[in-house]
Amino acid sequence: MYKRVTIRIWVAVFSIVSAWHLASGSPAEASDIILVQDNAYPPYMSQTDGRPDGIYAVIINEARKRLANSNLVLQAAPWTRATVLVENGRAMGLIGSYYKPQDRPWIRHWSVPLYDEEVSVFCRQEVARRDWKYPEDYKGLLFGNVAGYRAPGPRFFEMVEKGEIKLEEAQTTEQNLSKLVLGRIDCYVVERLATEMLIREKGYDNVDIVGTASIEPAYVGFSDKWTGPDADAFIRDFDRTLKTMKADGTIDRIVASFTGS
């Protein structure tokens, strides 16, 4: 009986691991440098036919082409799982992380920024005013958030802890926007460009931008479990490559190809 249970456990573990690899691209080798991104945050990070896609994936793949002898592997997963993979050292870097050292002490190095994201406050019409101070003037309202995202900022979460702001979390921006449109939440703090594109795509007409919460550079955050001369050399070369791509206009062209600007 014990042997049969043990076999079942190992089969289940193998199935879970195999499924994750299939969902995020080719299986990883021991020498691979695995960077993981969100799979549901377009246009920045998404997944198409089981493979990572979006602005940051294109930037990372272009950087990989320019890096000599790189074993860089890009994978995609739900954001909460992605953060756990990097925190536990099963992936080396978290793509699209904001600079949040208190929330993510397990990141030892933030790369050269990939792009500056504008974090805005979206509310149902007539719920909030544009002259309100964020987040103090939003007391008593119910906010949505993607599980694991810290974009609303430390003061926001302090007010949540005190019960001054109510919070419901979902897995994706699309789910939060749907709740906002249906009146199940009052407001949602999220990156502006991605959310505006989704609002236009869905044809929502009862959601307003009422303010800007912050401007957040998006980085690749490298795990403190991945250390040593090889790791340090890769990070140094990776940052140098991103600086070159910024200087020669490559990153601007990649962003424009998604936004049409």
C-alpha positions as CSV (number, residue, x, y, z in Angstrom):
1,M,0.0,0.0,0.0
2,Y,2.8,2.4,1.0
3,K,4.6,1.7,-2.3
4,R,1.5,2.3,-4.4
5,V,0.8,5.6,-2.7
6,T,4.4,6.7,-3.2
7,I,4.2,5.9,-6.9
8,R,1.0,7.9,-7.2
9,I,2.6,10.9,-5.6
10,W,5.6,10.8,-7.9
11,V,3.3,10.4,-10.9
12,A,1.3,13.4,-9.8
13,V,4.4,15.5,-9.2
14,F,5.8,14.6,-12.6
15,S,2.5,15.4,-14.3
16,I,2.4,18.9,-12.7
17,V,6.0,19.7,-13.6
18,S,5.6,18.4,-17.2
19,A,2.4,20.4,-17.6
20,W,4.1,23.5,-16.5
21,H,7.0,23.0,-18.9
22,L,4.5,22.4,-21.8
23,A,2.6,25.6,-20.9
24,S,5.7,27.7,-20.8
25,G,7.8,26.6,-23.8
26,S,10.6,24.0,-24.2
27,P,11.7,22.0,-21.1
28,A,14.5,23.6,-19.2
29,E,18.0,22.2,-19.0
30,A,20.3,22.5,-16.0
31,S,22.4,25.1,-17.7
32,D,19.5,27.3,-18.8
33,I,19.0,30.9,-17.5
34,I,15.3,30.9,-17.0
35,L,13.4,34.2,-17.0
36,V,9.7,34.1,-16.3
37,Q,6.9,36.6,-17.2
38,D,3.2,37.0,-16.6
39,N,1.0,35.1,-19.1
40,A,-2.0,37.5,-19.0
41,Y,-0.9,41.2,-19.1
42,P,-1.0,42.3,-22.7
43,P,0.5,44.2,-24.5
44,Y,3.5,43.9,-22.1
45,M,3.3,40.2,-21.2
46,S,1.1,37.4,-22.6
47,Q,1.1,33.9,-24.0
48,T,0.4,32.7,-27.6
49,D,0.2,29.1,-28.6
50,G,1.9,28.1,-25.3
51,R,4.8,30.5,-25.8
52,P,5.6,33.8,-24.1
53,D,4.6,36.9,-26.1
54,G,4.2,40.6,-25.7
55,I,6.4,43.7,-25.6
56,Y,8.8,42.4,-23.0
57,A,9.1,39.0,-24.6
58,V,10.2,40.6,-27.9
59,I,12.7,42.8,-26.0
60,I,14.1,39.8,-24.1
61,N,14.3,37.7,-27.3
62,E,16.2,40.5,-29.1
63,A,18.6,40.8,-26.2
64,R,19.2,37.0,-26.3
65,K,20.2,37.3,-30.0
66,R,22.8,40.0,-29.1
67,L,24.2,38.1,-26.1
68,A,27.1,35.7,-26.9
69,N,26.8,32.1,-25.7
70,S,23.5,32.8,-23.9
71,N,21.4,29.9,-22.6
72,L,18.5,32.4,-21.9
73,V,15.1,30.7,-21.8
74,L,11.9,32.7,-21.6
75,Q,8.8,31.2,-19.9
76,A,5.3,32.4,-19.0
77,A,3.1,31.7,-16.0
78,P,0.4,33.3,-13.9
79,W,2.0,36.2,-12.1
80,T,1.7,34.7,-8.6
81,R,3.3,31.5,-9.8
82,A,6.0,33.5,-11.6
83,T,7.0,35.3,-8.4
84,V,7.1,32.1,-6.4
85,L,9.4,30.4,-9.1
86,V,11.9,33.3,-8.8
87,E,11.6,33.6,-5.0
88,N,12.4,29.9,-4.7
89,G,15.2,30.0,-7.2
90,R,13.5,27.7,-9.8
91,A,13.7,30.7,-12.2
92,M,16.5,33.2,-12.3
93,G,14.6,36.4,-13.1
94,L,11.2,37.9,-12.9
95,I,10.3,40.0,-16.0
96,G,8.2,43.1,-15.5
97,S,8.8,43.6,-11.8
98,Y,8.5,47.0,-10.4
99,Y,11.2,48.2,-7.9
100,K,9.7,46.9,-4.7
101,P,12.6,45.8,-2.5
102,Q,10.5,45.6,0.7
103,D,7.9,43.4,-1.0
104,R,10.4,41.3,-2.9
105,P,13.6,41.1,-0.8
106,W,14.5,37.9,-2.7
107,I,15.4,40.0,-5.7
108,R,19.1,40.9,-5.5
109,H,19.4,42.9,-8.7
110,W,17.0,45.0,-10.8
111,S,18.1,45.2,-14.4
112,V,18.2,48.3,-16.6
113,P,14.5,49.2,-17.0
114,L,12.6,47.7,-19.9
115,Y,10.0,50.4,-20.1
116,D,8.3,53.0,-17.9
117,E,4.7,52.0,-17.1
118,E,2.1,54.6,-16.0
119,V,0.0,53.2,-13.1
120,S,-3.4,54.9,-13.2
121,V,-6.6,54.9,-11.2
122,F,-9.6,53.6,-13.1
123,C,-13.1,54.0,-11.6
124,R,-16.7,53.6,-12.6
125,Q,-18.2,56.8,-13.8
126,E,-19.3,59.2,-11.1
127,V,-17.6,57.2,-8.3
128,A,-14.5,59.4,-7.9
129,R,-13.3,62.9,-8.9
130,R,-10.1,63.8,-10.8
131,D,-9.0,66.2,-8.1
132,W,-8.9,63.5,-5.4
133,K,-5.6,62.7,-3.7
134,Y,-4.6,59.1,-4.1
135,P,-5.1,57.0,-2.1
136,E,-6.3,59.1,0.9
137,D,-9.5,60.4,-0.7
138,Y,-10.6,56.9,-1.8
139,K,-11.6,55.8,1.7
140,G,-14.6,53.4,1.8
141,L,-14.3,52.3,-1.8
142,L,-13.9,48.7,-3.0
143,F,-10.9,48.2,-5.2
144,G,-9.8,45.4,-7.5
145,N,-6.3,44.1,-7.9
146,V,-4.4,41.3,-9.6
147,A,-3.2,38.8,-7.0
148,G,0.4,39.5,-6.2
149,Y,0.6,42.9,-7.9
150,R,1.9,45.7,-5.7
151,A,1.2,48.5,-8.2
152,P,-1.2,50.3,-5.9
153,G,1.7,51.2,-3.6
154,P,2.5,50.8,0.1
155,R,0.2,53.6,1.3
156,F,-2.7,51.9,-0.5
157,F,-2.0,48.6,1.2
158,E,-1.6,50.2,4.6
159,M,-5.2,51.6,4.2
160,V,-6.4,48.1,3.2
161,E,-4.8,46.7,6.4
162,K,-6.6,49.4,8.4
163,G,-9.9,48.6,6.7
164,E,-10.1,52.1,5.2
165,I,-10.1,50.7,1.7
166,K,-11.7,47.4,0.7
167,L,-9.9,45.0,-1.7
168,E,-10.9,42.0,-3.9
169,E,-8.2,40.3,-5.9
170,A,-8.6,38.4,-9.2
171,Q,-6.1,36.7,-11.5
172,T,-6.2,39.0,-14.5
173,T,-6.8,42.6,-15.6
174,E,-9.6,41.4,-17.8
175,Q,-11.4,39.9,-14.8
176,N,-11.0,43.1,-12.7
177,L,-12.2,45.3,-15.6
178,S,-15.3,43.1,-16.0
179,K,-16.0,43.4,-12.3
180,L,-15.6,47.2,-12.6
181,V,-17.9,47.5,-15.5
182,L,-20.6,45.3,-13.8
183,G,-20.4,47.5,-10.6
184,R,-18.9,44.7,-8.4
185,I,-15.9,46.9,-7.6
186,D,-15.6,50.7,-7.5
187,C,-12.0,51.3,-8.7
188,Y,-8.9,49.5,-10.0
189,V,-5.3,50.7,-10.0
190,V,-3.4,49.3,-12.9
191,E,-1.0,50.2,-15.8
192,R,-2.6,52.7,-18.1
193,L,-1.6,51.6,-21.7
194,A,-2.5,47.9,-21.3
195,T,-5.8,48.7,-19.6
196,E,-6.8,51.4,-22.2
197,M,-6.2,48.9,-25.0
198,L,-8.4,46.3,-23.3
199,I,-11.2,48.9,-22.6
200,R,-11.2,49.8,-26.3
201,E,-11.2,46.1,-27.4
202,K,-14.1,45.3,-25.1
203,G,-16.0,48.5,-25.9
204,Y,-16.5,49.5,-22.3
205,D,-17.9,53.0,-21.9
206,N,-18.6,53.4,-18.2
207,V,-15.0,53.5,-16.9
208,D,-12.9,56.7,-16.4
209,I,-9.3,57.4,-15.6
210,V,-9.4,59.6,-12.6
211,G,-5.7,60.0,-11.7
212,T,-2.2,58.7,-11.9
213,A,-0.9,56.6,-8.9
214,S,2.8,56.4,-10.0
215,I,5.2,56.0,-12.9
216,E,6.8,52.6,-12.5
217,P,9.9,51.4,-14.5
218,A,9.5,47.7,-15.3
219,Y,12.7,45.6,-14.6
220,V,13.9,42.1,-14.8
221,G,14.4,41.2,-11.1
222,F,17.1,38.6,-10.6
223,S,16.8,36.0,-7.7
224,D,19.1,36.0,-4.7
225,K,19.2,32.3,-5.1
226,W,21.1,32.7,-8.4
227,T,24.6,33.9,-7.6
228,G,28.3,33.4,-8.5
229,P,30.6,34.5,-11.2
230,D,28.6,33.2,-14.1
231,A,25.4,34.8,-12.8
232,D,27.1,38.1,-12.3
233,A,28.7,38.0,-15.7
234,F,25.3,37.4,-17.4
235,I,23.6,40.1,-15.5
236,R,26.3,42.6,-16.4
237,D,26.2,41.6,-20.1
238,F,22.3,41.7,-20.1
239,D,22.2,45.2,-18.6
240,R,24.8,46.4,-21.2
241,T,22.7,44.9,-24.0
242,L,19.5,46.6,-22.8
243,K,21.4,50.0,-22.6
244,T,22.5,49.5,-26.2
245,M,19.0,48.6,-27.3
246,K,17.6,51.8,-25.6
247,A,20.3,53.9,-27.2
248,D,19.9,52.6,-30.7
249,G,16.1,52.9,-30.6
250,T,15.3,49.2,-30.7
251,I,13.1,49.2,-27.6
252,D,11.1,52.3,-28.8
253,R,10.5,50.5,-32.1
254,I,9.3,47.3,-30.4
255,V,6.9,49.3,-28.2
256,A,5.6,51.2,-31.2
257,S,5.0,47.9,-33.1
258,F,2.5,46.9,-30.4
259,T,0.9,50.3,-29.7
260,G,0.8,51.6,-33.2
261,S,2.3,54.9,-32.1
